Amino acid sequence: MSEDQKPPHIRLAVENDQRELNRRTAEIDLRWPLKTLAANVIRIVRGAGSPAELGRQCAEVVQAYRDYHAALGEWPSSYLISETLSLRHRENHATSDRAWEWEEAMRQMVAGGLQVAASQLLKQNTQQRAGESEMFDGLRVIEKQRSENAAARMQKPKPKQKKPGKRRTKPDAS
């Protein structure tokens, strides 16, 4: 079969700029060490975590920053760091308005609690009060929903209990 008679080859060509591929790889390589360091610091602040791992984790984050800079000639953006660590950018799994309100209230309480913890470390009373306010705003939503749930349970009629039936006895086979 000559070259002219062969069926054409189908090729799929995807153009990815090498710089963009380098950026994606560098971002992936930065995100995990950054998250593990942040999570460990938060856990240490609350009295758990692994304080002995802190130095190694810091070194891994610094190395990931250096690798990012070496690959791209620039440092990671504030947006990338914020997107990686911020709880506000997390996916919402709510399937109803009420569930969404609950999830938002929980996020608000967590954000307020983190603000309180950070403010206590630095002895920043004004910021601590702001964190407490945010935390309690979220708690009010949760308490309201719990109260509404309890009221709804009280209004539902209880199912009638069936009277127990007579017991049947097996006839003797004797």
Disulfide bonds with the S-S distance in Angstrom:
none
